[in-house]
Amino acid sequence: MILLDEDRLFPTEGRGRELARALFDSVRDLPIISPHGHTDPRWLAGNERFGNPADLFVTPDHYVFRMLYSQGIRLEDLGIETLAGEKSATDPREVWRLFAAHYHVFRGTPSRLWIDHSLQEVFGVEKGLSAETADEIYEQISDCLGRPEFLPRALFDRFNIEVIATTESPLDTLDHHARVAASDWGGRMISTYRPDAVMDPENPDFLNNLKVFSEITGEDALSWDGYLKAHRKRRLRFKAYGATATDHGHPTARTENLSQQAARELFNAVLRDPTDAGNAEMFRAQMLTEMARMSLDDGLVMQIHAGSRRNHSSAIHRRFGADKGFDIPGRTDFVTALGPLLDVVGHEPDMTVILFTLDESSYGRELAPLAGVYPALKLGPAWWFFDSADGMRRFREMTTETAGFYNTVGFNDDTRAFCSIPARHDVARRVDCAFLASLVTSGRLGETDAFEVVQDLTYHLAKKAYRL
């Protein structure tokens, strides 16, 4: 049984399908550039075998466990620990059986496509996953995981990954990156500077994080000037381990451009009362602009992921912590919100700010027009809830006519599930090939141009935008 249709995601008939196939054949074997994601750096640092199929496919993947939770399956029964260290399921085989028994709920979703790709292409599975086949497939994957060719570094090479970026807090020791750098392995793993832990006053650990920030950097991060110096020091440290970008997750895209005296007063007010929501939002807004100024100095590309309403369920957040499937898309006003930051860096041709959104309605109305005129702005690919085949197609349809292809940055997988990386890039390449084929067959793009564009979308634009 073949799990995947060879012509998946292509036009259904005629010249469009033939052209999409030809375009895909021209990029099928290009190396993977993975400039933004959340894979665990210890996998490549330690190069130890992945534990078991449940640890590989279920517990780290919030796309998976949020869908299962929606069907009434408790997170504890999927092997996910509470903050108190409790979990009902301790046998990974039972977690896998539960997953397999409900695999049908993923029909039509991108997760189903990614997982089927991983099962077939990575582990050689030829049967559909179900309650009846759960144990057989579990044993097949487990057997594979015990072989040297399925260790993380071997899979990295097999997946044809040229570079992978992980994402770390300023408080991270970067020990895993140091270990990779000191090894004789030829793979390239770099970090990304994600300062949310010390930039969001509404984080319950904010004040304690600033104290740790001070200890790590030797600066007084409880003073405005020392706080900015601490950021500069850590950014340089991240660059030493290959970082080419920062990343900022904000509930809105709001930015501010306060005077340094006003910013200092705001910082002091936040220290006195981090729970003041108005000051917290203004502080995050000001810090985006401060980060942009620093990027002008040190050359780090700036990514802004805006529009996620984090931890929508307070009950789940209290019991399990963050990143448990309850982050929900929200409306975002980019035109007004980004004005102060763009006044500072928007016209700088050597500056790169990559924008991501969970508000699809803003693609054509705001983001494409902004990126289509400001030299510093680029559009990140369809993100999170919209990195499906249809979501990527909608992104191209709503942005290309105003921003073109060359104000976008190719694809990034943004995943926590290591074996889904080639699957996600396969989907992105197929969607772009189908879109380009539609432009050619409707007379809007020449065939020669399409073959050049698909090379850029697959490989060159990501390398250029992320300075890799």
N, C-alpha and C positions, 0 to 999 in steps of 0.2 A: 504493500500500500504506500503510495506517495502522498505525504501530508501537504505538499505545496504544489500549486499549479505553476508550471514554468513561465507562463505568461501572466501571472498575477499582477494586477494593478495597471495593466496596459489597456489601450483601447480595445474594444471587443471585436473589431473586424477591419478589413480593408487596409489601405495604405498606412493609416495611422498606427495600426498594430505592428506592421512590418518595420516602420521607421522607428518606433519605440524600441523594438527588439534590437535594431542595429545600433541605436544610440546607447542602449544599455550594454551591449557587447563591447562598446568602445571604452566603457568606464568600469565594467564589472570587476576588473582585477586591479584597479588603482588602489594605492595604500589608503588606509583609514586615517584621517586626521580627526582626533577627538579632543577639541580644544576646551571643552567644558563638560564636567560631569562630577559624579559623586561616588565613584568606585573607591573602595577602601585601599589606601596605599600599602597597608601591611600585606596585602595579597602578593604584590610584586616584590616587596622588600623581603619577606620571609620565604616566598616561593614554596609554601607548604600546601599540601593537597586540600582542595575544598572538602568540607566535612561530609556532606551527604546531599541527596537531591532536594530535600526540603530546605536546607540552609542555602542552597544555590538558587532555587526558583521561587520560594514562598516567603520566608521570613524577612528577607531584605527588600522586597519589592512591594511598595505601597500601592502600585497599580493592581497587584494581585489581591492583597489582603483587604483592601477597602471594598472591592467587589464581593469578596466572600463575606465580609461583615454585613454588607447590604442584604445578604441572603439569610441573615440571622445566625451566622457562625461567629462565635466569640473569638476575640483576638487571642485570648489565653489558649484556646484550643488549636491555634495555629502555631504555637510555640513562641509567641511573642510575650516577653516578660513585662510585668508591671514595674513601676518605679520601685516597688518594694521587693522586687526579685521573684515574684510569683508567676507561675505559668502552669496551666493544667496539663498540657501535652508536653511530655518529655521524650517520647519516642518519636524520632523523625519519620519513621515508617508510617506511624498513625497520622501524622500531619500530612504526609504525602497521599495517603489513602483518602483523607478528607478532601484534599485539593482535587484529586482525580475524580472523586465521586461528584464533584460540583464543576468539573471542567466545562461542562456544557454551557454554563452561564456566561462564559467568555466568547461565545459564538458572535462573530461580527465585530469584535473589538480589536484594536491594535495589539493588545496583550496576547490574544489568541494567535495572531500572525507571528509575533515575535517568539512566543514559546514554541510553536510548531517548527519554526525555523531552527531554533536552538536544538530541539529534540532530533530533528532530521539531519541537519547539516553538521552539528557539533558531535552528537552522540550516536548517530546512525540509527535512530529509532524509526521503525517502519510501520508501527501500529498506532492508531489513534489512542490518546490517553483517556481512560475511563475507569470506573470502579473495577471492571473485569480485568483490565490490563495493568492496573496500578502496580502490583507487586513485581510483575515481569519487567516493566520499564524501570522501576526503582532499582532492581538488581542490575539491569543493563547499565544504567547511569553510574551506579556505585562501582561496578567493575571498571568502567572507564576511568573514574576519578582516582582509582588506585594505580594507574599507569603513569609513567614519567611524562608521556606526551600530553597529559591533561593537567599538569601542574600549571600554575598561573602564567609563568614566563613562557612556557611552551605554547600555551593558548594565545598569549599576546602575539607571538611570532606567527602562529598559524592563522590568526585573524588578520594578519597583514596590517597591524597597527603601526604607524610611523611614529606617532606621539600621542600620549594620553595625559590630560590635565586632571588632577584631583582638586579638591576644594577644601581649604583649611582655615581655621580661625587664627587670628594673630596670637592666640595663646597656645597654639600647637607647637610642640618642640621641633617638628619637622624631622624627627629621628628616622622615620621610614624613608624619607627622601634622601637623607644623608647615607643611609645604608645602601640604597640603590646606587647613589653616586660613587660610593667607595667600592662597589662590586665590579667584576669584570664582565657583567652582562651588558649587552649592547643596546637593550631597549631604552626608550626615552620616556620617562615619567616626570612630569613637572607639577608644581603646585600652583594654586590660585589664591590670592589674598582675599578672604571673605571676612570683613571686619564687623559684621552685624553684632557679635557678642559684646563689643565695646562701643557700639554706636547706637544701640537701641535702649533707651532708658526704661522702656516697659518690659525688658527682659528682667525677670526676678533676681538674676545674679549680676545685674549690671554693675553695682558698686563694688562687689567682690571681684568681678572681672577686671575692673580698673586697677585694683590693688595688685592683682597678678600681672597685669599689663606693666605696671611700674616695676615689679620685680624682674620681669623678663628683659626689659629694655634699659633699666637703670635710670629711667626718667621719672619725674613726678607726674604721673598720668592723672592726678587729682587736681592739677592746675592746667589752665587752658594751654599755655605755651608748652608745658611738658607733655601734655596729651598729644599735641600735634607732632612734637619731636618723636614721641614714642611710635606713632604711626609711620613716620618717615624711616625710622630705624628698622621696623619690622618689614616694611615694604622692600627695603634693600636686602634684608635677610632672605625674604622669599625669592627675590630676583637671583640671589646666589644659588638657589636650588631650582633655577630654570623658569620661575614664574614670568609670564609675559602679560598677565591680566589680573585685574581685581574683579570682584563680583559683589553686588549689593542687592539684597532682597528687601524691598520696602513695600509696605501696604499700599502706598500711593507713589506717584512719581514726583511729588512736590519737592521743589528746591527753593533755597533762599540765598541771598547774597548780602548778608549783614556786614556792617563794619566790624573790624576786629574787636573793638570795645564792646559793641552790642553782642557779638558772639561770645566773648568772655563772660559777660553778664548772664547770658542764656545758659552757658555751661555751668556756672555757679548755681543758678536757679535749679537746674536739673539735678545737681549733686544734693541740693537741700531737699528736693522732693521729686524723685524719679517717677512718681505715680501721677504727676500732673500731665494729663493726656495732651493738652495744647502745647505745652513746652516740649514734651517728648517728640511730637510731630514736627515742630519747628526745628528742634535740634537735629533730627534725622535729615530734614531738608537742608539745613546749613551744611551738614557734614557731607552730603553728596557733592556740594559745590567745593568744599575743601578737598575732597578726594580728587575731584577733577583738576584742581590746581596742582595737586601733587603729581597727577599723571602727566601734566604738562612738563613737570620737572624731571620725572624719572622714566617716562616713556611707557608706563604700564597701560595697556588697553583697559577701558572701564566698561564693565557690563552692569546694566540695571535691569533687574527682574522685578517688575512692578505689577500690582494688581491681585496678589494672592491674599485672601483674608484667612490668616493662619488660625489653626486650632479652633475651628467653628464650634466644636463640642467641648465645652469646658469640662464635662465629666470625663471624657476620654483623655483630655490633656492632663487632668489631675491624676488620673490613674496610670497612664502609660507614658506621658510626656509628649514631646513634639514629634512631627513627621509620622503620624499614624493614620493618614488618609483623610483627615478632616480639614485640609486646606482647600478653600473654595474660591473660584474666580469672582472678581468684582469689577465694577465699572471704574475706569481710570481716565482722568482728564490730563492728557499729555501737553496740549497746546499751552494752557495756562501754567501748568505745574513746572514745565521744563524751562520756562522763560528766563528766570534768573540764572540758571546754570549756562544756558546758551548765550546769554549776554557776556559771560566770562570766557567760555571756551568754544562756542559754537562755530566761530569763523576760523578756527585754527586748523589748517590743513594737516598738521602733523599729529593732531589729537584724534583719538577714536573712541567714541561712546557707542556701545552696542545696546540697543533697546529691545527688551522682550516684554510681551504683554499677555495677560490672560483675558483681555477684553477684545475679542475679535472685531467688534464693531469699530474699534479705533484704527484698524489696519488702513483702510482706504480714506477715512475721514481725517485722521491726524498723523499717524506714523509715516506713511508713505510720502505725504506732502512735506513733512519735516525733513525726512532723510533725503528727499529729492532736491533739497536746496542747501541745507547746512552741511558744509564740508566735514565737520567733525562727527556727524551722525551716520550710523549704519543700522540696518534692521537685522536683529537676530531672527533665526528661523522660528517656525511654529513651535510653541513651547507647551509641555506638560499635558494638559487636557486636550491639546490640539495638535500633538505630534503624531496624529493618525494620518492615514493616507488621505482621507477627505480633508482633514485639517490643513495638511501641507498644500493640497491643491487649492483650497480657499485662500491660503496665504499668498500663493503665487498670483491667483486671479485678482486679488484685491490690492496688491502692491506693485505689480510689474508695470502697469501702465503709467504710474506716477513716479516710482522710484527706480524702475528698471531692474536689471539683475545685479548691476555692479555697485549698488548701494546696499546689497545684502551680503551675508558672510558665509554662504554655504550652509552646511549642516553641522549641528552638534547633538550628540545623543543624550546628554544630560541624564545619565542613568546610574542607578546603584547596582544593577544586575549585570555582572561582567559578561555573561554569555549572551546577553541581548545586544551587545554592541554591534556585531556584524549584522544581526537581524535588522536593527534600526537603520543602519546605513544602507542596507539593501533596499528597504522600503523607501527611504528618501531618494535614492538614485532612480528607482523605478518610477516614482511619482514625478520627478523632474523630467525624466525621459518621456513620460506620457504627456506632460504639459507642453514640452517643446515640440513633440510630434503634432499636437493639436494646433500649435502656432504655424508650423510648416504647412500642414494640410489645409489650413484656412487662409493661406497666403500672407500671413503676417510676419513670417521669418523665413529666411533662406535656409536651405538644408545645410550648406556649408557652415553658416553661422551657428546653427543648432548644434553641430558637432563640436564647435569651439566652446559654446556656452556650457554644454554639459560637462566638459572637462573642468571649466572654471567652477561651476557649482559644486562639483564633486570633490575637487582637490585644491585648486589654486586660490579661490576666494578665502577659504578658511585660513590657509597659511599666511596670506597677505594681511587679512584683518587682524589676526592674533599675533602677527609678527613672529611666526615660527620658521 
